[in-house]
Amino acid sequence: MKTSDFQVEDMHCVNCAMRLQGREDSLPGVKTVDASYRKAKMTAVYDETTISEEQITSAARELGYTARLDPA
């Protein structure tokens, strides 16, 4: 399992964070997604042999959010 942090600066409320967290159920290989609109950050725990960081950012984009891998 791998853990990656993503910057999601266009989250505005708790509902935005909940929408992103809800993606964990529909993405194979993703164990958990934790999102905070206050921190503008999303953390995903996933099986890197099943799903890539690009696929995770793409799933966020489908919901209307811009997620970028956090370089920190």
mmJSON file of the N, C-alpha and C atoms, coordinates in Angstrom:
{"data_MODEL":{"atom_site":{
"group_PDB":["ATOM","ATOM","ATOM","ATOM","ATOM","ATOM","ATOM","ATOM","ATOM","ATOM","ATOM","ATOM","ATOM","ATOM","ATOM","ATOM","ATOM","ATOM","ATOM","ATOM","ATOM","ATOM","ATOM","ATOM","ATOM","ATOM","ATOM","ATOM","ATOM","ATOM","ATOM","ATOM","ATOM","ATOM","ATOM","ATOM","ATOM","ATOM","ATOM","ATOM","ATOM","ATOM","ATOM","ATOM","ATOM","ATOM","ATOM","ATOM","ATOM","ATOM","ATOM","ATOM","ATOM","ATOM","ATOM","ATOM","ATOM","ATOM","ATOM","ATOM","ATOM","ATOM","ATOM","ATOM","ATOM","ATOM","ATOM","ATOM","ATOM","ATOM","ATOM","ATOM","ATOM","ATOM","ATOM","ATOM","ATOM","ATOM","ATOM","ATOM","ATOM","ATOM","ATOM","ATOM","ATOM","ATOM","ATOM","ATOM","ATOM","ATOM","ATOM","ATOM","ATOM","ATOM","ATOM","ATOM","ATOM","ATOM","ATOM","ATOM","ATOM","ATOM","ATOM","ATOM","ATOM","ATOM","ATOM","ATOM","ATOM","ATOM","ATOM","ATOM","ATOM","ATOM","ATOM","ATOM","ATOM","ATOM","ATOM","ATOM","ATOM","ATOM","ATOM","ATOM","ATOM","ATOM","ATOM","ATOM","ATOM","ATOM","ATOM","ATOM","ATOM","ATOM","ATOM","ATOM","ATOM","ATOM","ATOM","ATOM","ATOM","ATOM","ATOM","ATOM","ATOM","ATOM","ATOM","ATOM","ATOM","ATOM","ATOM","ATOM","ATOM","ATOM","ATOM","ATOM","ATOM","ATOM","ATOM","ATOM","ATOM","ATOM","ATOM","ATOM","ATOM","ATOM","ATOM","ATOM","ATOM","ATOM","ATOM","ATOM","ATOM","ATOM","ATOM","ATOM","ATOM","ATOM","ATOM","ATOM","ATOM","ATOM","ATOM","ATOM","ATOM","ATOM","ATOM","ATOM","ATOM","ATOM","ATOM","ATOM","ATOM","ATOM","ATOM","ATOM","ATOM","ATOM","ATOM","ATOM","ATOM","ATOM","ATOM","ATOM","ATOM","ATOM","ATOM","ATOM","ATOM","ATOM","ATOM","ATOM","ATOM","ATOM","ATOM","ATOM"],
"id":[1,2,3,4,5,6,7,8,9,10,11,12,13,14,15,16,17,18,19,20,21,22,23,24,25,26,27,28,29,30,31,32,33,34,35,36,37,38,39,40,41,42,43,44,45,46,47,48,49,50,51,52,53,54,55,56,57,58,59,60,61,62,63,64,65,66,67,68,69,70,71,72,73,74,75,76,77,78,79,80,81,82,83,84,85,86,87,88,89,90,91,92,93,94,95,96,97,98,99,100,101,102,103,104,105,106,107,108,109,110,111,112,113,114,115,116,117,118,119,120,121,122,123,124,125,126,127,128,129,130,131,132,133,134,135,136,137,138,139,140,141,142,143,144,145,146,147,148,149,150,151,152,153,154,155,156,157,158,159,160,161,162,163,164,165,166,167,168,169,170,171,172,173,174,175,176,177,178,179,180,181,182,183,184,185,186,187,188,189,190,191,192,193,194,195,196,197,198,199,200,201,202,203,204,205,206,207,208,209,210,211,212,213,214,215,216],
"type_symbol":["N","C","C","N","C","C","N","C","C","N","C","C","N","C","C","N","C","C","N","C","C","N","C","C","N","C","C","N","C","C","N","C","C","N","C","C","N","C","C","N","C","C","N","C","C","N","C","C","N","C","C","N","C","C","N","C","C","N","C","C","N","C","C","N","C","C","N","C","C","N","C","C","N","C","C","N","C","C","N","C","C","N","C","C","N","C","C","N","C","C","N","C","C","N","C","C","N","C","C","N","C","C","N","C","C","N","C","C","N","C","C","N","C","C","N","C","C","N","C","C","N","C","C","N","C","C","N","C","C","N","C","C","N","C","C","N","C","C","N","C","C","N","C","C","N","C","C","N","C","C","N","C","C","N","C","C","N","C","C","N","C","C","N","C","C","N","C","C","N","C","C","N","C","C","N","C","C","N","C","C","N","C","C","N","C","C","N","C","C","N","C","C","N","C","C","N","C","C","N","C","C","N","C","C","N","C","C","N","C","C","N","C","C","N","C","C"],
"label_atom_id":["N","CA","C","N","CA","C","N","CA","C","N","CA","C","N","CA","C","N","CA","C","N","CA","C","N","CA","C","N","CA","C","N","CA","C","N","CA","C","N","CA","C","N","CA","C","N","CA","C","N","CA","C","N","CA","C","N","CA","C","N","CA","C","N","CA","C","N","CA","C","N","CA","C","N","CA","C","N","CA","C","N","CA","C","N","CA","C","N","CA","C","N","CA","C","N","CA","C","N","CA","C","N","CA","C","N","CA","C","N","CA","C","N","CA","C","N","CA","C","N","CA","C","N","CA","C","N","CA","C","N","CA","C","N","CA","C","N","CA","C","N","CA","C","N","CA","C","N","CA","C","N","CA","C","N","CA","C","N","CA","C","N","CA","C","N","CA","C","N","CA","C","N","CA","C","N","CA","C","N","CA","C","N","CA","C","N","CA","C","N","CA","C","N","CA","C","N","CA","C","N","CA","C","N","CA","C","N","CA","C","N","CA","C","N","CA","C","N","CA","C","N","CA","C","N","CA","C","N","CA","C","N","CA","C","N","CA","C","N","CA","C","N","CA","C","N","CA","C","N","CA","C"],
"label_alt_id":[null,null,null,null,null,null,null,null,null,null,null,null,null,null,null,null,null,null,null,null,null,null,null,null,null,null,null,null,null,null,null,null,null,null,null,null,null,null,null,null,null,null,null,null,null,null,null,null,null,null,null,null,null,null,null,null,null,null,null,null,null,null,null,null,null,null,null,null,null,null,null,null,null,null,null,null,null,null,null,null,null,null,null,null,null,null,null,null,null,null,null,null,null,null,null,null,null,null,null,null,null,null,null,null,null,null,null,null,null,null,null,null,null,null,null,null,null,null,null,null,null,null,null,null,null,null,null,null,null,null,null,null,null,null,null,null,null,null,null,null,null,null,null,null,null,null,null,null,null,null,null,null,null,null,null,null,null,null,null,null,null,null,null,null,null,null,null,null,null,null,null,null,null,null,null,null,null,null,null,null,null,null,null,null,null,null,null,null,null,null,null,null,null,null,null,null,null,null,null,null,null,null,null,null,null,null,null,null,null,null,null,null,null,null,null,null],
"label_comp_id":["MET","MET","MET","LYS","LYS","LYS","THR","THR","THR","SER","SER","SER","ASP","ASP","ASP","PHE","PHE","PHE","GLN","GLN","GLN","VAL","VAL","VAL","GLU","GLU","GLU","ASP","ASP","ASP","MET","MET","MET","HIS","HIS","HIS","CYS","CYS","CYS","VAL","VAL","VAL","ASN","ASN","ASN","CYS","CYS","CYS","ALA","ALA","ALA","MET","MET","MET","ARG","ARG","ARG","LEU","LEU","LEU","GLN","GLN","GLN","GLY","GLY","GLY","ARG","ARG","ARG","GLU","GLU","GLU","ASP","ASP","ASP","SER","SER","SER","LEU","LEU","LEU","PRO","PRO","PRO","GLY","GLY","GLY","VAL","VAL","VAL","LYS","LYS","LYS","THR","THR","THR","VAL","VAL","VAL","ASP","ASP","ASP","ALA","ALA","ALA","SER","SER","SER","TYR","TYR","TYR","ARG","ARG","ARG","LYS","LYS","LYS","ALA","ALA","ALA","LYS","LYS","LYS","MET","MET","MET","THR","THR","THR","ALA","ALA","ALA","VAL","VAL","VAL","TYR","TYR","TYR","ASP","ASP","ASP","GLU","GLU","GLU","THR","THR","THR","THR","THR","THR","ILE","ILE","ILE","SER","SER","SER","GLU","GLU","GLU","GLU","GLU","GLU","GLN","GLN","GLN","ILE","ILE","ILE","THR","THR","THR","SER","SER","SER","ALA","ALA","ALA","ALA","ALA","ALA","ARG","ARG","ARG","GLU","GLU","GLU","LEU","LEU","LEU","GLY","GLY","GLY","TYR","TYR","TYR","THR","THR","THR","ALA","ALA","ALA","ARG","ARG","ARG","LEU","LEU","LEU","ASP","ASP","ASP","PRO","PRO","PRO","ALA","ALA","ALA"],
"label_asym_id":["A","A","A","A","A","A","A","A","A","A","A","A","A","A","A","A","A","A","A","A","A","A","A","A","A","A","A","A","A","A","A","A","A","A","A","A","A","A","A","A","A","A","A","A","A","A","A","A","A","A","A","A","A","A","A","A","A","A","A","A","A","A","A","A","A","A","A","A","A","A","A","A","A","A","A","A","A","A","A","A","A","A","A","A","A","A","A","A","A","A","A","A","A","A","A","A","A","A","A","A","A","A","A","A","A","A","A","A","A","A","A","A","A","A","A","A","A","A","A","A","A","A","A","A","A","A","A","A","A","A","A","A","A","A","A","A","A","A","A","A","A","A","A","A","A","A","A","A","A","A","A","A","A","A","A","A","A","A","A","A","A","A","A","A","A","A","A","A","A","A","A","A","A","A","A","A","A","A","A","A","A","A","A","A","A","A","A","A","A","A","A","A","A","A","A","A","A","A","A","A","A","A","A","A","A","A","A","A","A","A","A","A","A","A","A","A"],
"label_entity_id":["1","1","1","1","1","1","1","1","1","1","1","1","1","1","1","1","1","1","1","1","1","1","1","1","1","1","1","1","1","1","1","1","1","1","1","1","1","1","1","1","1","1","1","1","1","1","1","1","1","1","1","1","1","1","1","1","1","1","1","1","1","1","1","1","1","1","1","1","1","1","1","1","1","1","1","1","1","1","1","1","1","1","1","1","1","1","1","1","1","1","1","1","1","1","1","1","1","1","1","1","1","1","1","1","1","1","1","1","1","1","1","1","1","1","1","1","1","1","1","1","1","1","1","1","1","1","1","1","1","1","1","1","1","1","1","1","1","1","1","1","1","1","1","1","1","1","1","1","1","1","1","1","1","1","1","1","1","1","1","1","1","1","1","1","1","1","1","1","1","1","1","1","1","1","1","1","1","1","1","1","1","1","1","1","1","1","1","1","1","1","1","1","1","1","1","1","1","1","1","1","1","1","1","1","1","1","1","1","1","1","1","1","1","1","1","1"],
"label_seq_id":[1,1,1,2,2,2,3,3,3,4,4,4,5,5,5,6,6,6,7,7,7,8,8,8,9,9,9,10,10,10,11,11,11,12,12,12,13,13,13,14,14,14,15,15,15,16,16,16,17,17,17,18,18,18,19,19,19,20,20,20,21,21,21,22,22,22,23,23,23,24,24,24,25,25,25,26,26,26,27,27,27,28,28,28,29,29,29,30,30,30,31,31,31,32,32,32,33,33,33,34,34,34,35,35,35,36,36,36,37,37,37,38,38,38,39,39,39,40,40,40,41,41,41,42,42,42,43,43,43,44,44,44,45,45,45,46,46,46,47,47,47,48,48,48,49,49,49,50,50,50,51,51,51,52,52,52,53,53,53,54,54,54,55,55,55,56,56,56,57,57,57,58,58,58,59,59,59,60,60,60,61,61,61,62,62,62,63,63,63,64,64,64,65,65,65,66,66,66,67,67,67,68,68,68,69,69,69,70,70,70,71,71,71,72,72,72],
"pdbx_PDB_ins_code":[null,null,null,null,null,null,null,null,null,null,null,null,null,null,null,null,null,null,null,null,null,null,null,null,null,null,null,null,null,null,null,null,null,null,null,null,null,null,null,null,null,null,null,null,null,null,null,null,null,null,null,null,null,null,null,null,null,null,null,null,null,null,null,null,null,null,null,null,null,null,null,null,null,null,null,null,null,null,null,null,null,null,null,null,null,null,null,null,null,null,null,null,null,null,null,null,null,null,null,null,null,null,null,null,null,null,null,null,null,null,null,null,null,null,null,null,null,null,null,null,null,null,null,null,null,null,null,null,null,null,null,null,null,null,null,null,null,null,null,null,null,null,null,null,null,null,null,null,null,null,null,null,null,null,null,null,null,null,null,null,null,null,null,null,null,null,null,null,null,null,null,null,null,null,null,null,null,null,null,null,null,null,null,null,null,null,null,null,null,null,null,null,null,null,null,null,null,null,null,null,null,null,null,null,null,null,null,null,null,null,null,null,null,null,null,null],
"Cartn_x":[0.841,0.0,0.883,0.418,1.129,0.202,0.765,0.01,0.543,-0.362,0.017,-0.885,-0.281,-1.025,-1.2,-2.384,-2.719,-3.222,-2.843,-3.387,-4.664,-5.733,-7.016,-7.524,-7.065,-7.347,-8.749,-9.49,-10.837,-11.935,-11.58,-12.584,-13.029,-14.342,-14.838,-15.602,-15.975,-16.805,-16.684,-17.34,-17.336,-17.938,-18.938,-19.546,-18.558,-17.695,-16.65,-15.749,-15.315,-14.447,-15.153,-16.421,-17.185,-17.34,-17.522,-17.633,-16.339,-15.207,-13.927,-13.715,-14.065,-13.92,-14.808,-15.936,-16.854,-16.3,-15.278,-14.677,-13.961,-13.594,-12.855,-13.648,-14.958,-15.784,-15.846,-15.589,-15.739,-14.411,-13.303,-11.998,-11.308,-11.126,-10.459,-9.026,-8.632,-7.279,-7.138,-8.163,-8.098,-8.695,-7.879,-8.343,-9.082,-8.46,-9.111,-8.764,-9.679,-9.447,-9.893,-9.006,-9.321,-9.09,-10.106,-9.996,-10.347,-9.638,-9.894,-9.973,-11.135,-11.266,-10.494,-10.355,-9.611,-8.128,-7.595,-6.176,-5.958,-7.063,-6.995,-6.143,-6.393,-5.562,-6.408,-5.969,-6.588,-5.465,-5.675,-4.711,-5.365,-4.684,-5.206,-4.244,-4.81,-4.056,-4.537,-3.607,-4.01,-2.94,-3.361,-2.454,-1.898,-0.629,-0.027,0.104,-0.126,-0.108,-1.47,-2.493,-3.85,-4.281,-3.857,-4.279,-3.098,-3.047,-1.94,-2.389,-1.391,-1.695,-2.465,-2.122,-2.828,-4.3,-4.575,-5.971,-6.746,-6.071,-6.72,-7.012,-6.051,-6.299,-7.379,-7.419,-8.446,-9.835,-9.928,-11.211,-11.681,-10.756,-11.112,-11.573,-10.906,-11.273,-12.692,-13.072,-14.425,-15.48,-15.107,-16.025,-15.942,-15.032,-14.904,-13.801,-12.889,-11.813,-10.464,-9.562,-8.208,-7.281,-6.863,-5.961,-4.568,-3.573,-2.173,-1.409,-0.493,0.356,1.1,1.046,1.727,3.204,4.08,5.502,6.17,5.505,6.114,6.289],
"Cartn_y":[-1.184,0.0,1.243,2.237,3.508,4.616,5.636,6.806,8.023,8.765,9.988,11.134,12.307,13.531,14.33,14.908,15.709,17.068,18.113,19.442,19.571,20.017,20.225,21.586,22.616,23.978,24.461,23.721,24.181,23.5,22.917,22.442,23.647,23.815,24.992,24.69,23.428,23.113,21.638,21.289,19.907,18.957,19.419,18.572,18.244,19.188,18.928,17.798,17.891,16.861,15.511,15.504,14.252,13.625,14.45,13.93,13.221,13.831,13.211,11.925,11.955,10.76,9.632,9.959,8.948,8.191,8.733,8.061,6.773,6.616,5.415,4.143,4.236,3.044,2.647,3.587,3.288,3.136,3.297,3.163,1.891,0.933,-0.305,-0.027,-0.641,-0.476,0.633,1.485,2.562,2.065,2.121,1.678,2.797,3.981,5.12,6.431,7.371,8.748,9.634,10.511,11.474,12.862,13.712,15.039,16.108,17.233,18.38,19.638,20.273,21.507,22.645,22.621,23.679,23.636,22.431,22.275,22.212,22.125,21.979,20.775,19.665,18.485,17.211,16.246,14.928,13.903,12.909,11.836,10.527,9.784,8.505,7.386,6.296,5.072,4.072,3.544,2.716,1.695,0.712,-0.306,0.209,0.588,1.189,0.223,-1.073,-2.021,-2.091,-1.512,-1.538,-0.198,0.894,2.231,3.2,4.166,5.127,6.468,7.305,8.658,9.436,9.243,9.93,9.512,8.248,7.789,8.398,8.601,9.219,10.687,11.401,12.811,12.931,11.968,11.961,11.761,10.896,10.662,11.928,12.672,13.945,14.945,14.944,15.842,15.547,14.285,13.905,14.53,14.792,15.434,16.956,17.482,18.923,19.553,18.737,19.253,19.073,19.978,19.906,19.392,18.142,17.533,17.425,17.843,17.73,17.018,16.161,15.475,16.519,16.39,17.318,16.948,17.851,17.525,17.41,17.86,17.855,16.471],
"Cartn_z":[0.0,0.0,0.0,-0.699,-0.796,-0.31,0.306,0.742,0.001,-0.638,-1.354,-0.937,-0.843,-0.545,-1.827,-1.978,-3.148,-2.69,-3.381,-3.142,-3.963,-3.311,-3.989,-3.549,-4.231,-3.784,-4.112,-4.914,-5.25,-4.433,-3.286,-2.328,-1.512,-1.314,-0.615,0.669,0.863,2.022,2.383,3.451,3.923,2.876,2.146,1.122,0.004,-0.333,-1.331,-0.846,0.4,0.968,0.996,1.348,1.405,0.019,-1.002,-2.367,-2.771,-2.455,-2.785,-1.981,-0.716,0.116,-0.384,-0.949,-1.468,-2.661,-3.32,-4.482,-4.098,-2.824,-2.429,-2.697,-2.648,-2.875,-4.342,-5.246,-6.669,-7.413,-6.714,-7.366,-6.891,-7.794,-7.392,-6.963,-5.861,-5.358,-4.335,-4.183,-3.198,-1.884,-0.849,0.464,1.185,1.26,1.919,1.211,1.339,0.9,2.053,2.473,3.523,2.944,3.002,2.41,3.436,3.351,4.225,3.378,3.364,2.586,3.248,4.544,5.242,4.915,4.757,4.417,2.907,2.144,0.686,0.316,1.024,0.852,0.87,0.101,0.072,0.211,1.056,1.242,0.824,-0.029,-0.502,-0.121,0.372,0.63,-0.404,-1.201,-2.335,-2.698,-3.475,-3.998,-5.317,-5.32,-6.503,-7.675,-7.448,-8.567,-9.258,-8.626,-9.174,-9.754,-9.104,-9.519,-9.381,-10.274,-10.261,-9.676,-9.369,-8.883,-9.941,-11.202,-12.295,-12.345,-12.119,-12.116,-10.943,-9.822,-8.664,-8.957,-9.539,-9.881,-10.954,-11.868,-12.903,-12.293,-11.296,-10.621,-9.912,-9.331,-8.696,-9.751,-10.899,-12.003,-12.488,-12.517,-12.939,-12.031,-10.778,-9.841,-9.885,-10.698,-10.86,-10.016,-9.49,-8.648,-9.338,-9.038,-9.581,-8.496,-8.622,-7.633,-8.242,-7.461,-7.883,-6.781,-7.174,-6.216,-5.388,-4.081,-3.191,-3.123,-3.551,-3.598,-2.23,-1.194,0.143,0.71],
"occupancy":[1.0,1.0,1.0,1.0,1.0,1.0,1.0,1.0,1.0,1.0,1.0,1.0,1.0,1.0,1.0,1.0,1.0,1.0,1.0,1.0,1.0,1.0,1.0,1.0,1.0,1.0,1.0,1.0,1.0,1.0,1.0,1.0,1.0,1.0,1.0,1.0,1.0,1.0,1.0,1.0,1.0,1.0,1.0,1.0,1.0,1.0,1.0,1.0,1.0,1.0,1.0,1.0,1.0,1.0,1.0,1.0,1.0,1.0,1.0,1.0,1.0,1.0,1.0,1.0,1.0,1.0,1.0,1.0,1.0,1.0,1.0,1.0,1.0,1.0,1.0,1.0,1.0,1.0,1.0,1.0,1.0,1.0,1.0,1.0,1.0,1.0,1.0,1.0,1.0,1.0,1.0,1.0,1.0,1.0,1.0,1.0,1.0,1.0,1.0,1.0,1.0,1.0,1.0,1.0,1.0,1.0,1.0,1.0,1.0,1.0,1.0,1.0,1.0,1.0,1.0,1.0,1.0,1.0,1.0,1.0,1.0,1.0,1.0,1.0,1.0,1.0,1.0,1.0,1.0,1.0,1.0,1.0,1.0,1.0,1.0,1.0,1.0,1.0,1.0,1.0,1.0,1.0,1.0,1.0,1.0,1.0,1.0,1.0,1.0,1.0,1.0,1.0,1.0,1.0,1.0,1.0,1.0,1.0,1.0,1.0,1.0,1.0,1.0,1.0,1.0,1.0,1.0,1.0,1.0,1.0,1.0,1.0,1.0,1.0,1.0,1.0,1.0,1.0,1.0,1.0,1.0,1.0,1.0,1.0,1.0,1.0,1.0,1.0,1.0,1.0,1.0,1.0,1.0,1.0,1.0,1.0,1.0,1.0,1.0,1.0,1.0,1.0,1.0,1.0,1.0,1.0,1.0,1.0,1.0,1.0,1.0,1.0,1.0,1.0,1.0,1.0],
"B_iso_or_equiv":[0.0,0.0,0.0,0.0,0.0,0.0,0.0,0.0,0.0,0.0,0.0,0.0,0.0,0.0,0.0,0.0,0.0,0.0,0.0,0.0,0.0,0.0,0.0,0.0,0.0,0.0,0.0,0.0,0.0,0.0,0.0,0.0,0.0,0.0,0.0,0.0,0.0,0.0,0.0,0.0,0.0,0.0,0.0,0.0,0.0,0.0,0.0,0.0,0.0,0.0,0.0,0.0,0.0,0.0,0.0,0.0,0.0,0.0,0.0,0.0,0.0,0.0,0.0,0.0,0.0,0.0,0.0,0.0,0.0,0.0,0.0,0.0,0.0,0.0,0.0,0.0,0.0,0.0,0.0,0.0,0.0,0.0,0.0,0.0,0.0,0.0,0.0,0.0,0.0,0.0,0.0,0.0,0.0,0.0,0.0,0.0,0.0,0.0,0.0,0.0,0.0,0.0,0.0,0.0,0.0,0.0,0.0,0.0,0.0,0.0,0.0,0.0,0.0,0.0,0.0,0.0,0.0,0.0,0.0,0.0,0.0,0.0,0.0,0.0,0.0,0.0,0.0,0.0,0.0,0.0,0.0,0.0,0.0,0.0,0.0,0.0,0.0,0.0,0.0,0.0,0.0,0.0,0.0,0.0,0.0,0.0,0.0,0.0,0.0,0.0,0.0,0.0,0.0,0.0,0.0,0.0,0.0,0.0,0.0,0.0,0.0,0.0,0.0,0.0,0.0,0.0,0.0,0.0,0.0,0.0,0.0,0.0,0.0,0.0,0.0,0.0,0.0,0.0,0.0,0.0,0.0,0.0,0.0,0.0,0.0,0.0,0.0,0.0,0.0,0.0,0.0,0.0,0.0,0.0,0.0,0.0,0.0,0.0,0.0,0.0,0.0,0.0,0.0,0.0,0.0,0.0,0.0,0.0,0.0,0.0,0.0,0.0,0.0,0.0,0.0,0.0],
"pdbx_formal_charge":[null,null,null,null,null,null,null,null,null,null,null,null,null,null,null,null,null,null,null,null,null,null,null,null,null,null,null,null,null,null,null,null,null,null,null,null,null,null,null,null,null,null,null,null,null,null,null,null,null,null,null,null,null,null,null,null,null,null,null,null,null,null,null,null,null,null,null,null,null,null,null,null,null,null,null,null,null,null,null,null,null,null,null,null,null,null,null,null,null,null,null,null,null,null,null,null,null,null,null,null,null,null,null,null,null,null,null,null,null,null,null,null,null,null,null,null,null,null,null,null,null,null,null,null,null,null,null,null,null,null,null,null,null,null,null,null,null,null,null,null,null,null,null,null,null,null,null,null,null,null,null,null,null,null,null,null,null,null,null,null,null,null,null,null,null,null,null,null,null,null,null,null,null,null,null,null,null,null,null,null,null,null,null,null,null,null,null,null,null,null,null,null,null,null,null,null,null,null,null,null,null,null,null,null,null,null,null,null,null,null,null,null,null,null,null,null],
"auth_seq_id":[1,1,1,2,2,2,3,3,3,4,4,4,5,5,5,6,6,6,7,7,7,8,8,8,9,9,9,10,10,10,11,11,11,12,12,12,13,13,13,14,14,14,15,15,15,16,16,16,17,17,17,18,18,18,19,19,19,20,20,20,21,21,21,22,22,22,23,23,23,24,24,24,25,25,25,26,26,26,27,27,27,28,28,28,29,29,29,30,30,30,31,31,31,32,32,32,33,33,33,34,34,34,35,35,35,36,36,36,37,37,37,38,38,38,39,39,39,40,40,40,41,41,41,42,42,42,43,43,43,44,44,44,45,45,45,46,46,46,47,47,47,48,48,48,49,49,49,50,50,50,51,51,51,52,52,52,53,53,53,54,54,54,55,55,55,56,56,56,57,57,57,58,58,58,59,59,59,60,60,60,61,61,61,62,62,62,63,63,63,64,64,64,65,65,65,66,66,66,67,67,67,68,68,68,69,69,69,70,70,70,71,71,71,72,72,72],
"auth_comp_id":["MET","MET","MET","LYS","LYS","LYS","THR","THR","THR","SER","SER","SER","ASP","ASP","ASP","PHE","PHE","PHE","GLN","GLN","GLN","VAL","VAL","VAL","GLU","GLU","GLU","ASP","ASP","ASP","MET","MET","MET","HIS","HIS","HIS","CYS","CYS","CYS","VAL","VAL","VAL","ASN","ASN","ASN","CYS","CYS","CYS","ALA","ALA","ALA","MET","MET","MET","ARG","ARG","ARG","LEU","LEU","LEU","GLN","GLN","GLN","GLY","GLY","GLY","ARG","ARG","ARG","GLU","GLU","GLU","ASP","ASP","ASP","SER","SER","SER","LEU","LEU","LEU","PRO","PRO","PRO","GLY","GLY","GLY","VAL","VAL","VAL","LYS","LYS","LYS","THR","THR","THR","VAL","VAL","VAL","ASP","ASP","ASP","ALA","ALA","ALA","SER","SER","SER","TYR","TYR","TYR","ARG","ARG","ARG","LYS","LYS","LYS","ALA","ALA","ALA","LYS","LYS","LYS","MET","MET","MET","THR","THR","THR","ALA","ALA","ALA","VAL","VAL","VAL","TYR","TYR","TYR","ASP","ASP","ASP","GLU","GLU","GLU","THR","THR","THR","THR","THR","THR","ILE","ILE","ILE","SER","SER","SER","GLU","GLU","GLU","GLU","GLU","GLU","GLN","GLN","GLN","ILE","ILE","ILE","THR","THR","THR","SER","SER","SER","ALA","ALA","ALA","ALA","ALA","ALA","ARG","ARG","ARG","GLU","GLU","GLU","LEU","LEU","LEU","GLY","GLY","GLY","TYR","TYR","TYR","THR","THR","THR","ALA","ALA","ALA","ARG","ARG","ARG","LEU","LEU","LEU","ASP","ASP","ASP","PRO","PRO","PRO","ALA","ALA","ALA"],
"auth_asym_id":["A","A","A","A","A","A","A","A","A","A","A","A","A","A","A","A","A","A","A","A","A","A","A","A","A","A","A","A","A","A","A","A","A","A","A","A","A","A","A","A","A","A","A","A","A","A","A","A","A","A","A","A","A","A","A","A","A","A","A","A","A","A","A","A","A","A","A","A","A","A","A","A","A","A","A","A","A","A","A","A","A","A","A","A","A","A","A","A","A","A","A","A","A","A","A","A","A","A","A","A","A","A","A","A","A","A","A","A","A","A","A","A","A","A","A","A","A","A","A","A","A","A","A","A","A","A","A","A","A","A","A","A","A","A","A","A","A","A","A","A","A","A","A","A","A","A","A","A","A","A","A","A","A","A","A","A","A","A","A","A","A","A","A","A","A","A","A","A","A","A","A","A","A","A","A","A","A","A","A","A","A","A","A","A","A","A","A","A","A","A","A","A","A","A","A","A","A","A","A","A","A","A","A","A","A","A","A","A","A","A","A","A","A","A","A","A"],
"auth_atom_id":["N","CA","C","N","CA","C","N","CA","C","N","CA","C","N","CA","C","N","CA","C","N","CA","C","N","CA","C","N","CA","C","N","CA","C","N","CA","C","N","CA","C","N","CA","C","N","CA","C","N","CA","C","N","CA","C","N","CA","C","N","CA","C","N","CA","C","N","CA","C","N","CA","C","N","CA","C","N","CA","C","N","CA","C","N","CA","C","N","CA","C","N","CA","C","N","CA","C","N","CA","C","N","CA","C","N","CA","C","N","CA","C","N","CA","C","N","CA","C","N","CA","C","N","CA","C","N","CA","C","N","CA","C","N","CA","C","N","CA","C","N","CA","C","N","CA","C","N","CA","C","N","CA","C","N","CA","C","N","CA","C","N","CA","C","N","CA","C","N","CA","C","N","CA","C","N","CA","C","N","CA","C","N","CA","C","N","CA","C","N","CA","C","N","CA","C","N","CA","C","N","CA","C","N","CA","C","N","CA","C","N","CA","C","N","CA","C","N","CA","C","N","CA","C","N","CA","C","N","CA","C","N","CA","C","N","CA","C","N","CA","C","N","CA","C","N","CA","C","N","CA","C"],
"pdbx_PDB_model_num":[1,1,1,1,1,1,1,1,1,1,1,1,1,1,1,1,1,1,1,1,1,1,1,1,1,1,1,1,1,1,1,1,1,1,1,1,1,1,1,1,1,1,1,1,1,1,1,1,1,1,1,1,1,1,1,1,1,1,1,1,1,1,1,1,1,1,1,1,1,1,1,1,1,1,1,1,1,1,1,1,1,1,1,1,1,1,1,1,1,1,1,1,1,1,1,1,1,1,1,1,1,1,1,1,1,1,1,1,1,1,1,1,1,1,1,1,1,1,1,1,1,1,1,1,1,1,1,1,1,1,1,1,1,1,1,1,1,1,1,1,1,1,1,1,1,1,1,1,1,1,1,1,1,1,1,1,1,1,1,1,1,1,1,1,1,1,1,1,1,1,1,1,1,1,1,1,1,1,1,1,1,1,1,1,1,1,1,1,1,1,1,1,1,1,1,1,1,1,1,1,1,1,1,1,1,1,1,1,1,1,1,1,1,1,1,1]
}}}
